[in-house]
Amino acid sequence: MTVMRWIVLCLVFVVAGCSNRTAAPIVPSALSVGTNKTVFVGTTRKQGSEGLFGIERSSLSLLQLQVSIPPQRTPGTISDGLDKPNPMRDFTIADQKLFATPTAFRSTLRKDIQADGLPQDEVTIYVHGFNNSFADTAFRIAQLSHDLDLPGPMATYAWPSRGHPLGYEYDADSTLFARDGLLELIDNIQASGAKKIFLVAHSMGGRLVMETLRQIEIKTPGWSKRNLSGVMLISPDINADVFLSQIKSFKSLPQPFIVFTSTRDVLLRLSAGLRWEDQRLGNIEDIDVFADYPINFVDVSAFEDRSSGNHFVAGNSPALIALLKSPQRFDQEFLQGHAGSVGGLPGYRRVLRNATQVVILPAGER
């Protein structure tokens, strides 16, 4: 990369980080404006004097949020309004409850699990990536839950990201700090009566999830297979060799195990370049090294999301969201079909021993 391109990137990053992204006021009136989503939160961010959770590291806090989703918006889009949200057009935190004890958190979540009525008593946990504020992660899981019609209670783990494009090293250190907090959140969710947990992680959050699961598997072999209903890594910012060493620690990989990739991911290309590497796991093309493992690699390179530099296509592209809105059909026709066939959906499959690579195309393309 030329010096000029580095300068341009740095200028873009600095401009993007000028606003105070940690400010996310609670607006009770938003409860009567948009669609409300309950989000359970575990965070290892330190709470400030005004009740906001910032960038400093701390022990685990457990919360319940009500997130208001604005009434008129395009699927895949999130507008947060920063410190002055307008509930008519912005995602807004309408209510925040900090639990005094883990027991209180478990009791409240248990009621949600029982009220949902799903036979598997499943909870989804979303783990955010690099450059995210506390509000960002709550808004994202609310958006994914709403746009994809995800069933069951939603939870998120808000680890201490600096929330700034130039805070990459701070965030990388935080993923190591945050492992025990994620494990503690998982323990509390299981103690609430969840029989299965579905883990979804984006970008650097994938590194955190894999390190935490590796830690669990070394201590309790087979735990992941027994307790997880699946793992989904979206644009994981992980070295391929490191990922291979992580999955070797599992007695058995939970199923489905899905990795969303895009060869057009600008941020992963930059991350790889900083390390003098060709690629990261999230923009890998050749999956041969993972052929012995039951992993579904889903290539969404044909879709575009300029707002994230193609780094969150799975959650931001309206066209892709329309395809993924039927998880059962997606699983049956894309992930479990015959080699070279994807049923009635656009795309194609390649099976390499135990691994599968699925390339999704926009509707109407073949």
ChimeraX attribute file (.defattr): number of C-alpha atoms within 10 A of each C-alpha:
attribute: neighborCount
match mode: 1-to-1
recipient: residues
	/A:1	8
	/A:2	6
	/A:3	8
	/A:4	9
	/A:5	10
	/A:6	11
	/A:7	11
	/A:8	11
	/A:9	13
	/A:10	14
	/A:11	12
	/A:12	12
	/A:13	14
	/A:14	14
	/A:15	10
	/A:16	13
	/A:17	16
	/A:18	9
	/A:19	12
	/A:20	12
	/A:21	22
	/A:22	19
	/A:23	18
	/A:24	21
	/A:25	19
	/A:26	19
	/A:27	18
	/A:28	15
	/A:29	14
	/A:30	25
	/A:31	19
	/A:32	11
	/A:33	17
	/A:34	20
	/A:35	16
	/A:36	21
	/A:37	23
	/A:38	18
	/A:39	23
	/A:40	25
	/A:41	26
	/A:42	26
	/A:43	24
	/A:44	27
	/A:45	24
	/A:46	19
	/A:47	16
	/A:48	11
	/A:49	7
	/A:50	8
	/A:51	12
	/A:52	18
	/A:53	23
	/A:54	21
	/A:55	24
	/A:56	15
	/A:57	19
	/A:58	16
	/A:59	12
	/A:60	22
	/A:61	22
	/A:62	21
	/A:63	20
	/A:64	19
	/A:65	20
	/A:66	23
	/A:67	28
	/A:68	29
	/A:69	29
	/A:70	21
	/A:71	14
	/A:72	10
	/A:73	13
	/A:74	11
	/A:75	19
	/A:76	23
	/A:77	17
	/A:78	19
	/A:79	17
	/A:80	22
	/A:81	16
	/A:82	19
	/A:83	15
	/A:84	13
	/A:85	19
	/A:86	17
	/A:87	24
	/A:88	16
	/A:89	18
	/A:90	24
	/A:91	31
	/A:92	34
	/A:93	27
	/A:94	22
	/A:95	18
	/A:96	20
	/A:97	13
	/A:98	14
	/A:99	15
	/A:100	11
	/A:101	10
	/A:102	17
	/A:103	13
	/A:104	15
	/A:105	24
	/A:106	19
	/A:107	13
	/A:108	14
	/A:109	25
	/A:110	20
	/A:111	12
	/A:112	18
	/A:113	22
	/A:114	16
	/A:115	12
	/A:116	14
	/A:117	12
	/A:118	12
	/A:119	9
	/A:120	13
	/A:121	19
	/A:122	25
	/A:123	27
	/A:124	26
	/A:125	26
	/A:126	26
	/A:127	27
	/A:128	28
	/A:129	27
	/A:130	25
	/A:131	21
	/A:132	21
	/A:133	27
	/A:134	27
	/A:135	23
	/A:136	22
	/A:137	21
	/A:138	29
	/A:139	25
	/A:140	21
	/A:141	26
	/A:142	27
	/A:143	23
	/A:144	19
	/A:145	18
	/A:146	17
	/A:147	20
	/A:148	18
	/A:149	13
	/A:150	16
	/A:151	14
	/A:152	19
	/A:153	24
	/A:154	25
	/A:155	28
	/A:156	28
	/A:157	26
	/A:158	29
	/A:159	34
	/A:160	28
	/A:161	28
	/A:162	25
	/A:163	23
	/A:164	22
	/A:165	18
	/A:166	15
	/A:167	14
	/A:168	17
	/A:169	11
	/A:170	17
	/A:171	25
	/A:172	17
	/A:173	12
	/A:174	21
	/A:175	24
	/A:176	13
	/A:177	17
	/A:178	25
	/A:179	20
	/A:180	16
	/A:181	21
	/A:182	26
	/A:183	16
	/A:184	14
	/A:185	22
	/A:186	20
	/A:187	12
	/A:188	19
	/A:189	26
	/A:190	18
	/A:191	17
	/A:192	22
	/A:193	18
	/A:194	22
	/A:195	18
	/A:196	20
	/A:197	22
	/A:198	19
	/A:199	22
	/A:200	21
	/A:201	25
	/A:202	27
	/A:203	24
	/A:204	23
	/A:205	28
	/A:206	29
	/A:207	26
	/A:208	26
	/A:209	24
	/A:210	20
	/A:211	19
	/A:212	20
	/A:213	22
	/A:214	20
	/A:215	18
	/A:216	17
	/A:217	20
	/A:218	13
	/A:219	10
	/A:220	13
	/A:221	16
	/A:222	17
	/A:223	18
	/A:224	23
	/A:225	17
	/A:226	14
	/A:227	16
	/A:228	20
	/A:229	20
	/A:230	19
	/A:231	25
	/A:232	21
	/A:233	26
	/A:234	28
	/A:235	31
	/A:236	26
	/A:237	27
	/A:238	24
	/A:239	18
	/A:240	18
	/A:241	11
	/A:242	13
	/A:243	19
	/A:244	15
	/A:245	11
	/A:246	18
	/A:247	18
	/A:248	12
	/A:249	17
	/A:250	21
	/A:251	15
	/A:252	17
	/A:253	21
	/A:254	21
	/A:255	17
	/A:256	17
	/A:257	17
	/A:258	21
	/A:259	22
	/A:260	26
	/A:261	30
	/A:262	27
	/A:263	20
	/A:264	19
	/A:265	25
	/A:266	15
	/A:267	17
	/A:268	27
	/A:269	19
	/A:270	17
	/A:271	18
	/A:272	18
	/A:273	14
	/A:274	10
	/A:275	11
	/A:276	9
	/A:277	12
	/A:278	13
	/A:279	22
	/A:280	26
	/A:281	28
	/A:282	30
	/A:283	27
	/A:284	19
	/A:285	15
	/A:286	8
	/A:287	16
	/A:288	12
	/A:289	12
	/A:290	19
	/A:291	15
	/A:292	11
	/A:293	18
	/A:294	19
	/A:295	22
	/A:296	24
	/A:297	27
	/A:298	22
	/A:299	24
	/A:300	25
	/A:301	18
	/A:302	16
	/A:303	20
	/A:304	22
	/A:305	18
	/A:306	14
	/A:307	12
	/A:308	13
	/A:309	14
	/A:310	24
	/A:311	29
	/A:312	22
	/A:313	28
	/A:314	26
	/A:315	22
	/A:316	26
	/A:317	21
	/A:318	19
	/A:319	17
	/A:320	22
	/A:321	18
	/A:322	14
	/A:323	18
	/A:324	18
	/A:325	14
	/A:326	13
	/A:327	13
	/A:328	10
	/A:329	16
	/A:330	17
	/A:331	13
	/A:332	12
	/A:333	16
	/A:334	28
	/A:335	23
	/A:336	16
	/A:337	14
	/A:338	14
	/A:339	16
	/A:340	13
	/A:341	18
	/A:342	21
	/A:343	16
	/A:344	9
	/A:345	19
	/A:346	17
	/A:347	22
	/A:348	18
	/A:349	23
	/A:350	15
	/A:351	15
	/A:352	17
	/A:353	12
	/A:354	12
	/A:355	18
	/A:356	25
	/A:357	27
	/A:358	23
	/A:359	21
	/A:360	23
	/A:361	20
	/A:362	15
	/A:363	13
	/A:364	8
	/A:365	10
	/A:366	10
